Amino acid sequence: MIKRILVPTDFSECAENAIRYAARLAKDINATDLILLNAYKLPVTYGEMTISAIAEDLIEEQEHEVELEFTNQINKLPELKEVPHYYVHKNALIEDAVATMADELSIDLIVMGTKGAHGINEIVLGTNTHVITKNSKHPVLVIPQNASYRAIQDIALATDYKALNSSTVDVLKFFNRIFRSNIHLVHISDKEIITEEEIAEAKSVNQHFKNITHHFHFIINKDMEEGINSYIREKKIDMLALIPRKHGFFYSLFNKSHSKKLIYHTEIPLLAIPD
């Protein structure tokens, strides 16, 4: 179940689009809370005033500015009026604030914005979107700047056929229940023959998707990004899902600079599911 959604914001247009998407999603899935989070890190300065006095003044000034920014952003997004929501701000690095708030508030889904198809290193909140996506213990839904909300009818899970825990596919099952989504299990390989080990692992994966609509697809392509994006366009996929496991193919992929194209060049929402 997805009941509590956390949306980090830096008050940019990209972040606004992510909030807009999250609000419409929250309405469709009947979420109980949509929490907007702004994190800022105050600079350390020295002078005649004590450090504590400087920090207190800076925090007060920053909090006032953030309050105004939240008010402006919320007023520009009528979608928020249709769902329960509130905002919080933290004096912390964004990745630390997201991790802390996600645990403290029992968040089910984190929604973040990215500048999308032409922004491999032009990510809202800097490179933190990549860091959060890779390391989060909670599912993270990355929304390209130009993506518009629509019912999630087809989801492509890029899989290396490694055995999955049932908890890692719970979020996909949830979307299937809400939207009757079709699950496409897509394996990209530069080899024309699937191994016996991969066949066995695919059978294991199949057990997790009993009683819901799903399909296996084996695609030969030396360029993983090209293979997946071609499939997305051909099948009109609404969401791409990945599992950035701590070991194995996708973890090494996430850590290669060229592979970030797979994440930030996608023109559709991308769901990173922790293993």
C-alpha positions as protocol buffer text, in pm:
chain_id: "A"
residue {
  index: 1
  type: MET
  ca { x: 0 y: 0 z: 0 }
}
residue {
  index: 2
  type: ILE
  ca { x: 116 y: 350 z: -78 }
}
residue {
  index: 3
  type: LYS
  ca { x: -35 y: 590 z: 174 }
}
residue {
  index: 4
  type: ARG
  ca { x: 235 y: 846 z: 252 }
}
residue {
  index: 5
  type: ILE
  ca { x: 427 y: 1022 z: -26 }
}
residue {
  index: 6
  type: LEU
  ca { x: 732 y: 1247 z: 24 }
}
residue {
  index: 7
  type: VAL
  ca { x: 823 y: 1506 z: -241 }
}
residue {
  index: 8
  type: PRO
  ca { x: 1152 y: 1698 z: -204 }
}
residue {
  index: 9
  type: THR
  ca { x: 1138 y: 2044 z: -361 }
}
residue {
  index: 10
  type: ASP
  ca { x: 1379 y: 2326 z: -437 }
}
residue {
  index: 11
  type: PHE
  ca { x: 1084 y: 2540 z: -561 }
}
residue {
  index: 12
  type: SER
  ca { x: 1190 y: 2508 z: -926 }
}
residue {
  index: 13
  type: GLU
  ca { x: 953 y: 2444 z: -1216 }
}
residue {
  index: 14
  type: CYS
  ca { x: 1089 y: 2091 z: -1234 }
}
residue {
  index: 15
  type: ALA
  ca { x: 1001 y: 2033 z: -868 }
}
residue {
  index: 16
  type: GLU
  ca { x: 657 y: 2183 z: -924 }
}
residue {
  index: 17
  type: ASN
  ca { x: 592 y: 1931 z: -1198 }
}
residue {
  index: 18
  type: ALA
  ca { x: 692 y: 1648 z: -964 }
}
residue {
  index: 19
  type: ILE
  ca { x: 455 y: 1782 z: -698 }
}
residue {
  index: 20
  type: ARG
  ca { x: 177 y: 1812 z: -955 }
}
residue {
  index: 21
  type: TYR
  ca { x: 234 y: 1452 z: -1061 }
}
residue {
  index: 22
  type: ALA
  ca { x: 252 y: 1330 z: -702 }
}
residue {
  index: 23
  type: ALA
  ca { x: -70 y: 1511 z: -610 }
}
residue {
  index: 24
  type: ARG
  ca { x: -266 y: 1356 z: -896 }
}
residue {
  index: 25
  type: LEU
  ca { x: -121 y: 1014 z: -814 }
}
residue {
  index: 26
  type: ALA
  ca { x: -207 y: 1062 z: -445 }
}
residue {
  index: 27
  type: LYS
  ca { x: -565 y: 1140 z: -540 }
}
residue {
  index: 28
  type: ASP
  ca { x: -601 y: 832 z: -762 }
}
residue {
  index: 29
  type: ILE
  ca { x: -455 y: 594 z: -504 }
}
residue {
  index: 30
  type: ASN
  ca { x: -631 y: 760 z: -210 }
}
residue {
  index: 31
  type: ALA
  ca { x: -308 y: 842 z: -25 }
}
residue {
  index: 32
  type: THR
  ca { x: -345 y: 977 z: 327 }
}
residue {
  index: 33
  type: ASP
  ca { x: -58 y: 1228 z: 320 }
}
residue {
  index: 34
  type: LEU
  ca { x: 149 y: 1419 z: 67 }
}
residue {
  index: 35
  type: ILE
  ca { x: 449 y: 1578 z: 238 }
}
residue {
  index: 36
  type: LEU
  ca { x: 660 y: 1845 z: 68 }
}
residue {
  index: 37
  type: LEU
  ca { x: 1019 y: 1871 z: 191 }
}
residue {
  index: 38
  type: ASN
  ca { x: 1272 y: 2149 z: 145 }
}
residue {
  index: 39
  type: ALA
  ca { x: 1624 y: 2099 z: 280 }
}
residue {
  index: 40
  type: TYR
  ca { x: 1892 y: 2365 z: 304 }
}
residue {
  index: 41
  type: LYS
  ca { x: 2239 y: 2367 z: 452 }
}
residue {
  index: 42
  type: LEU
  ca { x: 2338 y: 2691 z: 622 }
}
residue {
  index: 43
  type: PRO
  ca { x: 2694 y: 2811 z: 561 }
}
residue {
  index: 44
  type: VAL
  ca { x: 2942 y: 2824 z: 847 }
}
residue {
  index: 45
  type: THR
  ca { x: 3072 y: 3178 z: 899 }
}
residue {
  index: 46
  type: TYR
  ca { x: 3296 y: 3349 z: 1150 }
}
residue {
  index: 47
  type: GLY
  ca { x: 3293 y: 3699 z: 1293 }
}
residue {
  index: 48
  type: GLU
  ca { x: 3239 y: 3892 z: 1608 }
}
residue {
  index: 49
  type: MET
  ca { x: 2909 y: 3719 z: 1682 }
}
residue {
  index: 50
  type: THR
  ca { x: 2911 y: 3375 z: 1838 }
}
residue {
  index: 51
  type: ILE
  ca { x: 2850 y: 3076 z: 1613 }
}
residue {
  index: 52
  type: SER
  ca { x: 2524 y: 2997 z: 1792 }
}
residue {
  index: 53
  type: ALA
  ca { x: 2395 y: 3352 z: 1748 }
}
residue {
  index: 54
  type: ILE
  ca { x: 2485 y: 3352 z: 1379 }
}
residue {
  index: 55
  type: ALA
  ca { x: 2320 y: 3015 z: 1329 }
}
residue {
  index: 56
  type: GLU
  ca { x: 2007 y: 3128 z: 1509 }
}
residue {
  index: 57
  type: ASP
  ca { x: 1976 y: 3441 z: 1293 }
}
residue {
  index: 58
  type: LEU
  ca { x: 2045 y: 3250 z: 973 }
}
residue {
  index: 59
  type: ILE
  ca { x: 1795 y: 2978 z: 1057 }
}
residue {
  index: 60
  type: GLU
  ca { x: 1525 y: 3234 z: 1135 }
}
residue {
  index: 61
  type: GLU
  ca { x: 1591 y: 3419 z: 808 }
}
residue {
  index: 62
  type: GLN
  ca { x: 1604 y: 3098 z: 606 }
}
residue {
  index: 63
  type: GLU
  ca { x: 1285 y: 2963 z: 760 }
}
residue {
  index: 64
  type: HIS
  ca { x: 1102 y: 3283 z: 673 }
}
residue {
  index: 65
  type: GLU
  ca { x: 1219 y: 3262 z: 311 }
}
residue {
  index: 66
  type: VAL
  ca { x: 1123 y: 2896 z: 287 }
}
residue {
  index: 67
  type: GLU
  ca { x: 777 y: 2966 z: 429 }
}
residue {
  index: 68
  type: LEU
  ca { x: 722 y: 3226 z: 156 }
}
residue {
  index: 69
  type: GLU
  ca { x: 849 y: 2989 z: -112 }
}
residue {
  index: 70
  type: PHE
  ca { x: 619 y: 2710 z: 6 }
}
residue {
  index: 71
  type: THR
  ca { x: 321 y: 2947 z: 10 }
}
residue {
  index: 72
  type: ASN
  ca { x: 397 y: 3062 z: -345 }
}
residue {
  index: 73
  type: GLN
  ca { x: 447 y: 2712 z: -476 }
}
residue {
  index: 74
  type: ILE
  ca { x: 135 y: 2572 z: -312 }
}
residue {
  index: 75
  type: ASN
  ca { x: -75 y: 2860 z: -446 }
}
residue {
  index: 76
  type: LYS
  ca { x: 42 y: 2779 z: -798 }
}
residue {
  index: 77
  type: LEU
  ca { x: -61 y: 2413 z: -774 }
}
residue {
  index: 78
  type: PRO
  ca { x: -440 y: 2369 z: -752 }
}
residue {
  index: 79
  type: GLU
  ca { x: -389 y: 1990 z: -758 }
}
residue {
  index: 80
  type: LEU
  ca { x: -278 y: 2011 z: -395 }
}
residue {
  index: 81
  type: LYS
  ca { x: -624 y: 2127 z: -288 }
}
residue {
  index: 82
  type: GLU
  ca { x: -760 y: 1783 z: -372 }
}
residue {
  index: 83
  type: VAL
  ca { x: -528 y: 1582 z: -143 }
}
residue {
  index: 84
  type: PRO
  ca { x: -420 y: 1603 z: 223 }
}
residue {
  index: 85
  type: HIS
  ca { x: -81 y: 1772 z: 229 }
}
residue {
  index: 86
  type: TYR
  ca { x: 164 y: 1966 z: 443 }
}
residue {
  index: 87
  type: TYR
  ca { x: 524 y: 2080 z: 421 }
}
residue {
  index: 88
  type: VAL
  ca { x: 839 y: 2060 z: 630 }
}
residue {
  index: 89
  type: HIS
  ca { x: 1184 y: 2216 z: 599 }
}
residue {
  index: 90
  type: LYS
  ca { x: 1512 y: 2094 z: 740 }
}
residue {
  index: 91
  type: ASN
  ca { x: 1856 y: 2241 z: 792 }
}
residue {
  index: 92
  type: ALA
  ca { x: 2039 y: 1945 z: 642 }
}
residue {
  index: 93
  type: LEU
  ca { x: 2181 y: 1807 z: 321 }
}
residue {
  index: 94
  type: ILE
  ca { x: 1896 y: 1699 z: 97 }
}
residue {
  index: 95
  type: GLU
  ca { x: 1995 y: 1332 z: 84 }
}
residue {
  index: 96
  type: ASP
  ca { x: 2020 y: 1322 z: 464 }
}
residue {
  index: 97
  type: ALA
  ca { x: 1689 y: 1503 z: 509 }
}
residue {
  index: 98
  type: VAL
  ca { x: 1509 y: 1269 z: 268 }
}
residue {
  index: 99
  type: ALA
  ca { x: 1647 y: 956 z: 435 }
}
residue {
  index: 100
  type: THR
  ca { x: 1563 y: 1083 z: 785 }
}
residue {
  index: 101
  type: MET
  ca { x: 1212 y: 1204 z: 701 }
}
residue {
  index: 102
  type: ALA
  ca { x: 1133 y: 890 z: 503 }
}
residue {
  index: 103
  type: ASP
  ca { x: 1212 y: 677 z: 807 }
}
residue {
  index: 104
  type: GLU
  ca { x: 1054 y: 904 z: 1069 }
}
residue {
  index: 105
  type: LEU
  ca { x: 729 y: 950 z: 873 }
}
residue {
  index: 106
  type: SER
  ca { x: 705 y: 590 z: 748 }
}
residue {
  index: 107
  type: ILE
  ca { x: 705 y: 708 z: 387 }
}
residue {
  index: 108
  type: ASP
  ca { x: 588 y: 458 z: 124 }
}
residue {
  index: 109
  type: LEU
  ca { x: 704 y: 646 z: -186 }
}
residue {
  index: 110
  type: ILE
  ca { x: 946 y: 931 z: -262 }
}
residue {
  index: 111
  type: VAL
  ca { x: 870 y: 1139 z: -571 }
}
residue {
  index: 112
  type: MET
  ca { x: 1148 y: 1356 z: -719 }
}
residue {
  index: 113
  type: GLY
  ca { x: 1188 y: 1570 z: -1029 }
}
residue {
  index: 114
  type: THR
  ca { x: 1455 y: 1555 z: -1298 }
}
residue {
  index: 115
  type: LYS
  ca { x: 1518 y: 1775 z: -1597 }
}
residue {
  index: 116
  type: GLY
  ca { x: 1462 y: 1468 z: -1808 }
}
residue {
  index: 117
  type: ALA
  ca { x: 1560 y: 1378 z: -2160 }
}
residue {
  index: 118
  type: HIS
  ca { x: 1835 y: 1635 z: -2204 }
}
residue {
  index: 119
  type: GLY
  ca { x: 1958 y: 1660 z: -1847 }
}
residue {
  index: 120
  type: ILE
  ca { x: 2201 y: 1375 z: -1778 }
}
residue {
  index: 121
  type: ASN
  ca { x: 2380 y: 1592 z: -1523 }
}
residue {
  index: 122
  type: GLU
  ca { x: 2115 y: 1864 z: -1501 }
}
residue {
  index: 123
  type: ILE
  ca { x: 1915 y: 1716 z: -1217 }
}
residue {
  index: 124
  type: VAL
  ca { x: 1690 y: 1918 z: -991 }
}
residue {
  index: 125
  type: LEU
  ca { x: 1856 y: 1926 z: -649 }
}
residue {
  index: 126
  type: GLY
  ca { x: 2190 y: 1867 z: -820 }
}
residue {
  index: 127
  type: THR
  ca { x: 2330 y: 1515 z: -831 }
}
residue {
  index: 128
  type: ASN
  ca { x: 2132 y: 1427 z: -520 }
}
residue {
  index: 129
  type: THR
  ca { x: 1849 y: 1273 z: -720 }
}
residue {
  index: 130
  type: HIS
  ca { x: 2090 y: 1007 z: -842 }
}
residue {
  index: 131
  type: VAL
  ca { x: 2230 y: 952 z: -492 }
}
residue {
  index: 132
  type: ILE
  ca { x: 1885 y: 923 z: -335 }
}
residue {
  index: 133
  type: THR
  ca { x: 1756 y: 699 z: -613 }
}
residue {
  index: 134
  type: LYS
  ca { x: 2051 y: 463 z: -577 }
}
residue {
  index: 135
  type: ASN
  ca { x: 2066 y: 446 z: -197 }
}
residue {
  index: 136
  type: SER
  ca { x: 1708 y: 486 z: -75 }
}
residue {
  index: 137
  type: LYS
  ca { x: 1547 y: 215 z: 137 }
}
residue {
  index: 138
  type: HIS
  ca { x: 1213 y: 334 z: -1 }
}
residue {
  index: 139
  type: PRO
  ca { x: 1080 y: 329 z: -360 }
}
residue {
  index: 140
  type: VAL
  ca { x: 1172 y: 647 z: -549 }
}
residue {
  index: 141
  type: LEU
  ca { x: 967 y: 770 z: -845 }
}
residue {
  index: 142
  type: VAL
  ca { x: 1167 y: 1008 z: -1067 }
}
residue {
  index: 143
  type: ILE
  ca { x: 954 y: 1245 z: -1278 }
}
residue {
  index: 144
  type: PRO
  ca { x: 1104 y: 1404 z: -1593 }
}
residue {
  index: 145
  type: GLN
  ca { x: 1040 y: 1775 z: -1619 }
}
residue {
  index: 146
  type: ASN
  ca { x: 809 y: 1743 z: -1919 }
}
residue {
  index: 147
  type: ALA
  ca { x: 622 y: 1431 z: -1807 }
}
residue {
  index: 148
  type: SER
  ca { x: 246 y: 1464 z: -1762 }
}
residue {
  index: 149
  type: TYR
  ca { x: 42 y: 1249 z: -1529 }
}
residue {
  index: 150
  type: ARG
  ca { x: -164 y: 967 z: -1677 }
}
residue {
  index: 151
  type: ALA
  ca { x: -302 y: 638 z: -1553 }
}
residue {
  index: 152
  type: ILE
  ca { x: -19 y: 385 z: -1519 }
}
residue {
  index: 153
  type: GLN
  ca { x: -144 y: 115 z: -1752 }
}
residue {
  index: 154
  type: ASP
  ca { x: 187 y: -38 z: -1866 }
}
residue {
  index: 155
  type: ILE
  ca { x: 499 y: -75 z: -1651 }
}
residue {
  index: 156
  type: ALA
  ca { x: 830 y: -207 z: -1786 }
}
residue {
  index: 157
  type: LEU
  ca { x: 1055 y: -366 z: -1523 }
}
residue {
  index: 158
  type: ALA
  ca { x: 1411 y: -385 z: -1653 }
}
residue {
  index: 159
  type: THR
  ca { x: 1534 y: -706 z: -1496 }
}
residue {
  index: 160
  type: ASP
  ca { x: 1853 y: -909 z: -1500 }
}
residue {
  index: 161
  type: TYR
  ca { x: 1651 y: -1215 z: -1389 }
}
residue {
  index: 162
  type: LYS
  ca { x: 1822 y: -1223 z: -1052 }
}
residue {
  index: 163
  type: ALA
  ca { x: 1594 y: -1369 z: -790 }
}
residue {
  index: 164
  type: LEU
  ca { x: 1364 y: -1108 z: -638 }
}
residue {
  index: 165
  type: ASN
  ca { x: 1230 y: -1077 z: -285 }
}
residue {
  index: 166
  type: SER
  ca { x: 854 y: -1051 z: -274 }
}
residue {
  index: 167
  type: SER
  ca { x: 882 y: -711 z: -105 }
}
residue {
  index: 168
  type: THR
  ca { x: 1068 y: -566 z: -403 }
}
residue {
  index: 169
  type: VAL
  ca { x: 771 y: -623 z: -632 }
}
residue {
  index: 170
  type: ASP
  ca { x: 499 y: -520 z: -386 }
}
residue {
  index: 171
  type: VAL
  ca { x: 489 y: -167 z: -528 }
}
residue {
  index: 172
  type: LEU
  ca { x: 434 y: -307 z: -879 }
}
residue {
  index: 173
  type: LYS
  ca { x: 154 y: -527 z: -751 }
}
residue {
  index: 174
  type: PHE
  ca { x: 3 y: -219 z: -588 }
}
residue {
  index: 175
  type: PHE
  ca { x: -5 y: -28 z: -918 }
}
residue {
  index: 176
  type: ASN
  ca { x: -150 y: -337 z: -1083 }
}
residue {
  index: 177
  type: ARG
  ca { x: -435 y: -343 z: -832 }
}
residue {
  index: 178
  type: ILE
  ca { x: -508 y: 29 z: -864 }
}
residue {
  index: 179
  type: PHE
  ca { x: -467 y: 77 z: -1239 }
}
residue {
  index: 180
  type: ARG
  ca { x: -486 y: -284 z: -1366 }
}
residue {
  index: 181
  type: SER
  ca { x: -136 y: -224 z: -1499 }
}
residue {
  index: 182
  type: ASN
  ca { x: 32 y: -469 z: -1733 }
}
residue {
  index: 183
  type: ILE
  ca { x: 380 y: -563 z: -1609 }
}
residue {
  index: 184
  type: HIS
  ca { x: 644 y: -605 z: -1881 }
}
residue {
  index: 185
  type: LEU
  ca { x: 952 y: -794 z: -1756 }
}
residue {
  index: 186
  type: VAL
  ca { x: 1222 y: -676 z: -1996 }
}
residue {
  index: 187
  type: HIS
  ca { x: 1568 y: -831 z: -2019 }
}
residue {
  index: 188
  type: ILE
  ca { x: 1828 y: -658 z: -2238 }
}
residue {
  index: 189
  type: SER
  ca { x: 2129 y: -861 z: -2350 }
}
residue {
  index: 190
  type: ASP
  ca { x: 2405 y: -836 z: -2609 }
}
residue {
  index: 191
  type: LYS
  ca { x: 2402 y: -1216 z: -2639 }
}
residue {
  index: 192
  type: GLU
  ca { x: 2158 y: -1399 z: -2864 }
}
residue {
  index: 193
  type: ILE
  ca { x: 2122 y: -1701 z: -2637 }
}
residue {
  index: 194
  type: ILE
  ca { x: 1966 y: -1691 z: -2292 }
}
residue {
  index: 195
  type: THR
  ca { x: 2153 y: -1909 z: -2043 }
}
residue {
  index: 196
  type: GLU
  ca { x: 2011 y: -2196 z: -1839 }
}
residue {
  index: 197
  type: GLU
  ca { x: 2078 y: -1992 z: -1525 }
}
residue {
  index: 198
  type: GLU
  ca { x: 1878 y: -1698 z: -1664 }
}
residue {
  index: 199
  type: ILE
  ca { x: 1592 y: -1930 z: -1756 }
}
residue {
  index: 200
  type: ALA
  ca { x: 1585 y: -2067 z: -1401 }
}
residue {
  index: 201
  type: GLU
  ca { x: 1595 y: -1714 z: -1257 }
}
residue {
  index: 202
  type: ALA
  ca { x: 1315 y: -1603 z: -1491 }
}
residue {
  index: 203
  type: LYS
  ca { x: 1100 y: -1890 z: -1363 }
}
residue {
  index: 204
  type: SER
  ca { x: 1169 y: -1775 z: -1008 }
}
residue {
  index: 205
  type: VAL
  ca { x: 1071 y: -1418 z: -1099 }
}
residue {
  index: 206
  type: ASN
  ca { x: 753 y: -1551 z: -1257 }
}
residue {
  index: 207
  type: GLN
  ca { x: 638 y: -1683 z: -920 }
}
residue {
  index: 208
  type: HIS
  ca { x: 619 y: -1327 z: -783 }
}
residue {
  index: 209
  type: PHE
  ca { x: 370 y: -1219 z: -1048 }
}
residue {
  index: 210
  type: LYS
  ca { x: 111 y: -1492 z: -1020 }
}
residue {
  index: 211
  type: ASN
  ca { x: -247 y: -1382 z: -1081 }
}
residue {
  index: 212
  type: ILE
  ca { x: -150 y: -1047 z: -1235 }
}
residue {
  index: 213
  type: THR
  ca { x: -100 y: -961 z: -1601 }
}
residue {
  index: 214
  type: HIS
  ca { x: 268 y: -982 z: -1693 }
}
residue {
  index: 215
  type: HIS
  ca { x: 483 y: -1063 z: -1995 }
}
residue {
  index: 216
  type: PHE
  ca { x: 849 y: -1159 z: -2044 }
}
residue {
  index: 217
  type: HIS
  ca { x: 1046 y: -987 z: -2319 }
}
residue {
  index: 218
  type: PHE
  ca { x: 1403 y: -1073 z: -2422 }
}
residue {
  index: 219
  type: ILE
  ca { x: 1573 y: -798 z: -2627 }
}
residue {
  index: 220
  type: ILE
  ca { x: 1911 y: -822 z: -2797 }
}
residue {
  index: 221
  type: ASN
  ca { x: 2093 y: -489 z: -2797 }
}
residue {
  index: 222
  type: LYS
  ca { x: 2448 y: -391 z: -2704 }
}
residue {
  index: 223
  type: ASP
  ca { x: 2323 y: -52 z: -2583 }
}
residue {
  index: 224
  type: MET
  ca { x: 2097 y: -105 z: -2282 }
}
residue {
  index: 225
  type: GLU
  ca { x: 1955 y: 249 z: -2289 }
}
residue {
  index: 226
  type: GLU
  ca { x: 1870 y: 222 z: -2656 }
}
residue {
  index: 227
  type: GLY
  ca { x: 1711 y: -120 z: -2610 }
}
residue {
  index: 228
  type: ILE
  ca { x: 1491 y: -13 z: -2322 }
}
residue {
  index: 229
  type: ASN
  ca { x: 1390 y: 321 z: -2474 }
}
residue {
  index: 230
  type: SER
  ca { x: 1300 y: 152 z: -2804 }
}
residue {
  index: 231
  type: TYR
  ca { x: 1079 y: -88 z: -2613 }
}
residue {
  index: 232
  type: ILE
  ca { x: 920 y: 198 z: -2417 }
}
residue {
  index: 233
  type: ARG
  ca { x: 829 y: 380 z: -2738 }
}
residue {
  index: 234
  type: GLU
  ca { x: 704 y: 69 z: -2917 }
}
residue {
  index: 235
  type: LYS
  ca { x: 482 y: -51 z: -2632 }
}
residue {
  index: 236
  type: LYS
  ca { x: 381 y: 297 z: -2511 }
}
residue {
  index: 237
  type: ILE
  ca { x: 508 y: 224 z: -2160 }
}
residue {
  index: 238
  type: ASP
  ca { x: 386 y: 460 z: -1884 }
}
residue {
  index: 239
  type: MET
  ca { x: 652 y: 383 z: -1621 }
}
residue {
  index: 240
  type: LEU
  ca { x: 999 y: 226 z: -1624 }
}
residue {
  index: 241
  type: ALA
  ca { x: 1100 y: 34 z: -1311 }
}
residue {
  index: 242
  type: LEU
  ca { x: 1454 y: -62 z: -1205 }
}
residue {
  index: 243
  type: ILE
  ca { x: 1602 y: -237 z: -904 }
}
residue {
  index: 244
  type: PRO
  ca { x: 1939 y: -72 z: -821 }
}
residue {
  index: 245
  type: ARG
  ca { x: 2058 y: -371 z: -619 }
}
residue {
  index: 246
  type: LYS
  ca { x: 2366 y: -327 z: -405 }
}
residue {
  index: 247
  type: HIS
  ca { x: 2552 y: -598 z: -596 }
}
residue {
  index: 248
  type: GLY
  ca { x: 2533 y: -713 z: -952 }
}
residue {
  index: 249
  type: PHE
  ca { x: 2459 y: -571 z: -1293 }
}
residue {
  index: 250
  type: PHE
  ca { x: 2228 y: -281 z: -1214 }
}
residue {
  index: 251
  type: TYR
  ca { x: 2437 y: -152 z: -925 }
}
residue {
  index: 252
  type: SER
  ca { x: 2745 y: -136 z: -1147 }
}
residue {
  index: 253
  type: LEU
  ca { x: 2529 y: 24 z: -1416 }
}
residue {
  index: 254
  type: PHE
  ca { x: 2413 y: 296 z: -1177 }
}
residue {
  index: 255
  type: ASN
  ca { x: 2772 y: 374 z: -1088 }
}
residue {
  index: 256
  type: LYS
  ca { x: 2892 y: 425 z: -1445 }
}
residue {
  index: 257
  type: SER
  ca { x: 2861 y: 785 z: -1556 }
}
residue {
  index: 258
  type: HIS
  ca { x: 2746 y: 697 z: -1907 }
}
residue {
  index: 259
  type: SER
  ca { x: 2473 y: 472 z: -1769 }
}
residue {
  index: 260
  type: LYS
  ca { x: 2301 y: 762 z: -1594 }
}
residue {
  index: 261
  type: LYS
  ca { x: 2152 y: 830 z: -1937 }
}
residue {
  index: 262
  type: LEU
  ca { x: 1926 y: 534 z: -1869 }
}
residue {
  index: 263
  type: ILE
  ca { x: 1784 y: 715 z: -1569 }
}
residue {
  index: 264
  type: TYR
  ca { x: 1788 y: 1078 z: -1673 }
}
residue {
  index: 265
  type: HIS
  ca { x: 1724 y: 1046 z: -2044 }
}
residue {
  index: 266
  type: THR
  ca { x: 1398 y: 862 z: -1998 }
}
residue {
  index: 267
  type: GLU
  ca { x: 1097 y: 1070 z: -2094 }
}
residue {
  index: 268
  type: ILE
  ca { x: 860 y: 874 z: -1869 }
}
residue {
  index: 269
  type: PRO
  ca { x: 852 y: 834 z: -1489 }
}
residue {
  index: 270
  type: LEU
  ca { x: 1116 y: 596 z: -1356 }
}
residue {
  index: 271
  type: LEU
  ca { x: 1059 y: 390 z: -1043 }
}
residue {
  index: 272
  type: ALA
  ca { x: 1365 y: 274 z: -847 }
}
residue {
  index: 273
  type: ILE
  ca { x: 1272 y: -16 z: -619 }
}
residue {
  index: 274
  type: PRO
  ca { x: 1504 y: -110 z: -330 }
}
residue {
  index: 275
  type: ASP
  ca { x: 1593 y: -477 z: -301 }
}
